[in-house]
Amino acid sequence: MVVRQVQRRRAIAQLRAMDDDQLRDIGIERSQIRQAVSGFTDRDLGLPRADEQRSTAPHGTTGGLAA
């Protein structure tokens, strides 16, 4: 999923922007950033669960499909 990859890249960038003391406070070293982010769940990345995703079609329509 493209959105998931974008969120992972953002998380990596945010962690890389932290100084070493901040990283140590959250329990990781700079060399562990990529590995730590690879273990993040969709929830950790701020992504909605599949059952929370809503259709993009307005309520009461079929999104352009014949009913």
C-alpha positions as CSV (number, residue, x, y, z in Angstrom):
1,M,0.0,0.0,0.0
2,V,1.5,3.3,-1.1
3,V,0.0,5.3,1.9
4,R,1.7,2.9,4.3
5,Q,5.1,3.4,2.6
6,V,4.6,7.2,2.7
7,Q,3.8,7.0,6.4
8,R,6.8,4.8,7.2
9,R,9.1,7.3,5.4
10,R,7.6,10.2,7.4
11,A,8.1,8.3,10.6
12,I,11.8,7.6,9.7
13,A,12.3,11.2,8.8
14,Q,10.8,12.3,12.2
15,L,13.0,9.9,14.1
16,R,16.1,10.9,12.2
17,A,15.3,14.6,13.1
18,M,15.6,13.7,16.8
19,D,18.8,14.1,18.6
20,D,20.5,11.1,20.2
21,D,19.2,11.9,23.7
22,Q,15.6,12.0,22.5
23,L,16.1,8.7,20.7
24,R,17.6,7.1,23.8
25,D,14.6,8.4,25.8
26,I,12.2,6.4,23.6
27,G,14.5,3.3,23.7
28,I,16.2,3.2,20.3
29,E,19.5,4.2,18.8
30,R,20.0,6.0,15.6
31,S,21.2,2.8,13.9
32,Q,17.8,1.1,14.8
33,I,15.5,3.6,13.3
34,R,14.6,1.8,10.1
35,Q,14.2,-1.5,12.0
36,A,12.0,0.1,14.6
37,V,9.7,1.7,12.0
38,S,9.4,-1.6,10.1
39,G,7.8,-3.0,13.2
40,F,5.2,-0.3,13.4
41,T,1.6,-1.4,13.0
42,D,-0.9,0.5,10.8
43,R,-2.2,2.0,14.0
44,D,1.3,3.2,15.0
45,L,1.5,4.9,11.6
46,G,-1.9,6.6,12.1
47,L,-3.6,4.6,9.4
48,P,-7.3,3.6,9.8
49,R,-8.3,0.0,10.1
50,A,-9.9,-1.6,7.1
51,D,-13.3,-1.6,8.8
52,E,-12.9,2.1,9.6
53,Q,-12.2,3.1,6.0
54,R,-15.2,4.8,4.4
55,S,-16.3,4.7,0.8
56,T,-15.5,7.8,-1.2
57,A,-19.0,7.7,-2.8
58,P,-21.5,10.1,-1.2
59,H,-24.1,8.5,1.0
60,G,-27.0,7.1,-1.0
61,T,-25.0,6.8,-4.3
62,T,-23.3,3.9,-6.0
63,G,-20.2,5.9,-6.9
64,G,-21.2,6.0,-10.6
65,L,-22.1,2.4,-10.8
66,A,-25.5,1.3,-12.0
67,A,-27.8,0.2,-9.2
